């Protein structure tokens, strides 16, 4: 092959390769704009926690039934009052106690206090009501609940503590 022909071929190749790369890049961009990225699978959503409303059980994983029977958010000047009432049925075979502990607000702050049932023997039912005073304008988000089972022989407590997310509680009063 002549030297002159070789130079011409190299010039054509040197010009053609960048043009080909640009054409392929442009075609890829157009395909993405017109047809998307080809990923038809939906993005998996973050699982939302179960929110307990009036009439629902706080701890469905225990043999005892802890049913939220009332939830209210009372307004007042300066502070509001959150009231939760839970009916506890000890359907288990060991003594049982339910503790409503701290309340977590929508902004992440926690409010201590709460209330507890007395120790319930198997077959007994009791109601526990807990009240928390919170800054006006804030909302309750969750309550920390502890279920305590007492061993029949030794009386040794076994505690399950769980944060229970609350459904929206209607504001009352004014």
N, C-alpha and C positions, 0 to 999 in steps of 0.2 A: 504494500500500500504506500502510496506516495505520502510524503511528509505534509503536503498541502491538504490532502484529503483527511488525513488524521487530525489535523488542526481543526478543520471544519466540523468533523464529527464531535470532537471534544467541546467545541463552542456550543454546538446544538445541545449536547447532553448537559453542559453547565447551565444553559438557560432553561432547558426543559424540566430538570429536576425541581428547582424552586417553584416554577409555575405549577407543576403537578402537585407539590405539597400544598400550595395555596389553594388550588382547586379542591383538593380533598378536605382541607380545613373548612372552607366555605360550605361545601356540601354537608359536612357534619353539623355545622352551625344551623344551616337551613333545616336539616332533618330534625334537630332538637327543637327548633322554634315551631315547626309545623306539626310534629308528631310526639313531642315530649321525649322524656328520657327512656321510655320503654318499660318503666317500672309501674306495672298496673297494680301491684300489691299495695294495700293501704298501710300507712305507717301505724304500727301498733300503738294504741292509746295507753296512757298511764292508768293502771287500775285505780279506781276511786274507792276509798274505804267505805264500808257499809255504815250507813247513818241510821241510828235508831230513833224511831218516832214513838209517840204514845201508842200503847197497845202492843209494842214489840218487845222481844226478850233482849236483855242486855248481854248475857253470856250464854248463847245457845250451845256452847261446847260443854257446859256443866249439866249434870242430871237434874239439878234444881232449876226451878223456873224463877227468873228475876224479871218481872214484867214492868216496864215503865207505864204507870197508870196516869200520871199527870206531869206536865211540864209547863211552867209559866215564867214569863219575864215581866215583872212588875216595875213600872216606872215611878220615879219619885224625884224630888229636887236633889240634885247632886249625885245620888247613887241609885242604882236599880237593884232589884232582888231577883235572883234566879232560884226557882223552887222546882225540885225534882222529887216525885213520889214513886216509890217502887214497891210492888207487892212481891214478897219472896215466899215461895212454896218449897219446903225442903222435901223433895221427892226422893232424896238419896237414902243411903243406909247409915250415914254417920252424921253427927251434929255439924251444923253449918252456920256461918255468919257472913253477912254481906256488908261491905264497907264502901260507902260513897266518899271518896277522898277529895283530891284537889280538882278544881274546875279550870280548864284551859280556855282562854278567850280567843277570839278570832285574830287578835294581833299577836298571839303567842304568849302573853303574860299568863301567869297562873295565880289562882286564888285558893289559899288553903281552907281548911275546915271541912265541912261535910257532916256525915252522920253514919251510924252503924246500927244494924239490928242487934238484938241480944243473941246469944247462942241458941239456935233453933234445933230442937230434937227432930229426928226423922218423923215426917207426917205433919209437922207444925207449919203454920203460915203466919207471917207478920208483915207489917207495912213499915217502911222507913221513909222519912221525908228529910231532905237536906236542903239548906238554904245558904246561898252565897251572896254577899253584897259586892256588886261590881260597879266600876265607873259608868256613869250615864253615857249612852251612845255606843257602848261596846256590846258585843254579842258573845254568847257561849258557843264554843266550838266542840269541846269534848270533856268528858269526866273520867277520872281515873277510878276504876272499880277494882276492889279486891274481894275475891271469894275465898273464904277460909273454911276448909274441911278439917274436922278434928278426928283423929284416929280413935276408934271405939275402945281399944284396949289401953293405949298409953295416953290418949288425949293430945298427942303431938299434932300441932297445926301444920297443914299443907296449904300454902297460899298461892293463888293464881291472881296476878295483877295485870290488868289490861286497860288500855286507853280506849274508851268507847266514844265514837264520834256521834254527835247529836244531830238530828234533823233540825230544820229551822224551827225555832220556838217563837210563837206569836207574841208580840208586845201587848201588854194589858195595862189599863189605867191611864193616868195622865195628869 
